[in-house]
Amino acid sequence: MTGASALPMVARARGVMVVDTDGREYVDGCSGTICVNIGHGVPEVLEAISRQSQLVTFAHRSQFRNQPVEDLSAMVLSIAGPGYKEVVYNNSGSETMETALRLAMHHQAGTGRDIIVSQRPSYHGMTAGALAVSGHPPRRRNVDALLGGAAKLEQVSSSRDAEILPSLEDWMSVLERVDPARVAAVVLEPVGGAASGGAETEVRTLRGLREFCDSVGALLIADEVMTGFGRLGEWFGVSKSGIVADLLVTGKGLSGGYLPIGACIVGERVLPGVSAAEVSLGHTMSGNPLAAAAALAVLTYTRDHRLVSRAREVGAHLRRELTLIAQSVPLLRPPRGRGLLLGMGIEQDPVEFATTPLNRRIVDAALRNGLLVYPSGVDARTQSVMVCPPLTIRDREVEMLIARFTRAVSESFAAERV
Ligand SMILES: Cc1ncc(COP(=O)(O)O)c(C=O)c1O
């Protein structure tokens, strides 16, 4: 498949099924781009959007408070639990990462802390600051010159062949080398998506980095754009480790793809006594009532339908099925990740990968077979295909997904052998 013109034209979508204008049906096996957490066309969400649009669609936060934003903030803070004080809104995950980075720099003003340390591979967004902290060479191609800035960036890579993400020791050796007294913030994805296909930051690494940040006065920024709001079978990726991040960056699943919104959940220790929203400013549409109403309806639906525990149960079932497929296809690795954020690594010679990456071939074959899955990875070592359906997927839809994925994989690997 080359270029957007070769793509099918979408007509409509309901639940986990998407239909194109030729009437072909696709199982949405990757929730769009891992954002449509509660499925497409949920009536409760459409009604909430319609209701709000009859009342007011835009009111600027400098002129009015609005009820959907206030209710959403209360709900987000109650989901996040103790240790967080405020929610700052934006229109995307990328903008929310920018907000977190700006807040971190404001917090560290006057301390001499000017270095941000992130991991490689990682992906934090397409805007300049978010891309600057991303360990994603293909997405940085040709634009490195735009990604400078006053803050210095350092990246930590894994020293272990078998592990894609760095260990606590890998992190500590970089943090010690750059000088702990200059570290402003540490940025990480608890479970990786676009760059590392479901690779997990170990719990001991999360806890160790929390301790490090506490001991030197650095901030811990957790990018939960893909992991946040239930996909992992827990509300957040950091939940399992029991740590509180200083800044939780969210997007995608917050509104389940219904309308653009992102939220930075600000820890109590950040900018004490100061309103983070006032310091970080924002964009024209940040905190608009319509997107907030959609997000509120999505989170309410997630909670009321117990989709977080459902992600755990269905995820365990899907993982078993994908593991069986991997056992019969030697170059396909068993799934990484948690809950319904699952990615399968693929082994391929780097030279062949450069011309015909197998993950792209699987994604294209899946599309021909009526299934959407998502390619991820930054190179031959990390290339993966992600299988991350909506948390609402039913058992018979999982069966359809598996049958179509099996066909796509066998076509792709048959082509490989020709
Ligand atoms: C972990 C992570 N952070 C940030 C982003 C950027 O979010 P957005 O595409 O909404 O700007 C993404 C998008 O894929 C992501 O997966």
Ligand as a Chemical Component Dictionary entry (heavy atoms), coordinates in Angstrom:
data_LIG
# 
_chem_comp.id                   LIG 
_chem_comp.type                 NON-POLYMER 
_chem_comp.pdbx_formal_charge   0 
_chem_comp.three_letter_code    LIG 
# 
loop_
_chem_comp_atom.comp_id 
_chem_comp_atom.atom_id 
_chem_comp_atom.alt_atom_id 
_chem_comp_atom.type_symbol 
_chem_comp_atom.charge 
_chem_comp_atom.model_Cartn_x 
_chem_comp_atom.model_Cartn_y 
_chem_comp_atom.model_Cartn_z 
_chem_comp_atom.pdbx_ordinal 
LIG C1 C1 C 0 3.093  7.594  24.298 1  
LIG C2 C2 C 0 2.625  8.681  23.389 2  
LIG N1 N1 N 0 2.873  9.958  23.721 3  
LIG C3 C3 C 0 2.450  10.981 22.955 4  
LIG C4 C4 C 0 1.766  10.751 21.784 5  
LIG C5 C5 C 0 1.293  11.901 20.941 6  
LIG O1 O1 O 0 -0.081 12.013 21.023 7  
LIG P1 P1 P 0 -0.917 12.773 19.873 8  
LIG O2 O2 O 0 -0.774 11.945 18.633 9  
LIG O3 O3 O 0 -2.309 12.808 20.400 10 
LIG O4 O4 O 0 -0.333 14.118 19.726 11 
LIG C6 C6 C 0 1.500  9.436  21.391 12 
LIG C7 C7 C 0 0.798  9.152  20.118 13 
LIG O5 O5 O 0 0.852  8.087  19.582 14 
LIG C8 C8 C 0 1.941  8.375  22.216 15 
LIG O6 O6 O 0 1.705  7.094  21.904 16 
# 
loop_
_chem_comp_bond.comp_id 
_chem_comp_bond.atom_id_1 
_chem_comp_bond.atom_id_2 
_chem_comp_bond.value_order 
_chem_comp_bond.pdbx_ordinal 
LIG C1 C2 SING 1  
LIG C2 N1 SING 2  
LIG C2 C8 DOUB 3  
LIG N1 C3 DOUB 4  
LIG C3 C4 SING 5  
LIG C4 C5 SING 6  
LIG C4 C6 DOUB 7  
LIG C5 O1 SING 8  
LIG O1 P1 SING 9  
LIG P1 O2 DOUB 10 
LIG P1 O3 SING 11 
LIG P1 O4 SING 12 
LIG C6 C7 SING 13 
LIG C6 C8 SING 14 
LIG C7 O5 DOUB 15 
LIG C8 O6 SING 16 
# 
